Amino acid sequence: MKPIPLDADLLFVESLSTGTVHIAVRYEAHHLAEDEVTEVVSGGAAFVALSISPTVTRCGKRTFPQFERDHVKTGRFRDEQLCAACYRTLAPEDQERAFEHAQPGDEDDEEEAA
């Protein structure tokens, strides 16, 4: 398994039907330079392309959190909600990053409730 670059962001996408939280990775543009570019779009076309493109999670699930119908991006969840298949795809040095998120009941929740 290849480690995830330190400047890449782990994104957490929660399935609204099951509560399972999947992991996706957002790479910086310079990490994607090796990929073959097949189409370049800009302006409004780029926005449309981005809005209809799926977010593919580490386990291969195609999600559309931008529509907030079946999946939503999250930063606060219980550790046991984490998708085991997504977690297993992480290199050992990246596994700790999967648990760097807020938990329900953290101090921030109490401040928001007040």
N, C-alpha and C positions, 0 to 999 in steps of 0.2 A: 504494500500500500504506500502510495506517495503522500507525504505530509502536505497539509493545506498551508499555503504561504501565510505568514503572520499578518500581512496586510489585507488578507481576504476576510470578509465578514461571514459569520455563521448566521443564517436566518432560520427562524423557527416558524413553522406553518402548522397550525392546528386544524385537524379535521373536526368540523362541527358535529358530525354524526357520531363519531366514536370517541372524541376527546384526545386521540393520539396526536402527538406533536412530532412532526417530521423535521429533518434537517436539510437545508439547502445552503449552498455556498455562493456568495457573490464575490467574484474575482475582480480585481482592478484590471483596467484595460490592457496594461502591459503584459499581464499573464495570458491574455487571450490572443496576443499578436501571432502566436505560432499556429493558431487555427486558420484554416482556409476560409477566406471571406468570399461568400457567394453572392451577396446582395448588399448594397449600401443604400440606406434610405435616410432621409432627413426631414426636418420640419414636421408638419402634421402627419405625414406618412410614417415617420419614426414613432410618433406617439401612438398611432393606431397599431403599428406592429408590436410595440411594447405592451400595449394594453390587452392584446389578444394572444400573446405568447405565454405558454405555460411556465410555471416555476417547477423545474424537475428536482425532486428531492434525492437525497443520497441513496434511498432504497429503490429509486426509479419511478416513484409515483408522480404523475403529472397533475399539478394543482394550479388553480387560478385564484390566488388569494386577493387579487385586485378586484374581483367581483364580490367578495365577501358573502358568497352564497353557501358554498360547501366547505371552504377553507378560509382561515384568516391568519394574518401574520400576528405573532404574539411574542412577548418577551417575558411573560409571567406564567409559569405552570409548575406543577408538581413533577419531581424527577421521574416518578413512575409512569408519567404520561409519555415519556420519550420513546419514540419508535426504536425497538431493539434492532431491527434490520438496518436502519440508518446509522445507529451507533456502531454496529459491527463493521461498517465500511470505513470508519475513521482509523487513521494510523494511531498507534499507541500514544505518540506525543500530542495528538489532537483530541484525544478522548476527554481530557479534563475540560476543554473548551465547551463541550456539549452541556456541561453543568454550570456554566457561568451565565446564569439568568436569575431573575427575581422569582421568588416563591410566593404563592398565595399566602396572605397573612403577614408578609414582611411589613416593616415600619411604614413604607410608602402607602400601603393599603389603609392603615389606621389613620394617616394624615388626610387621605382623600375622603374618608368617611366622616371626618369631623367638619 
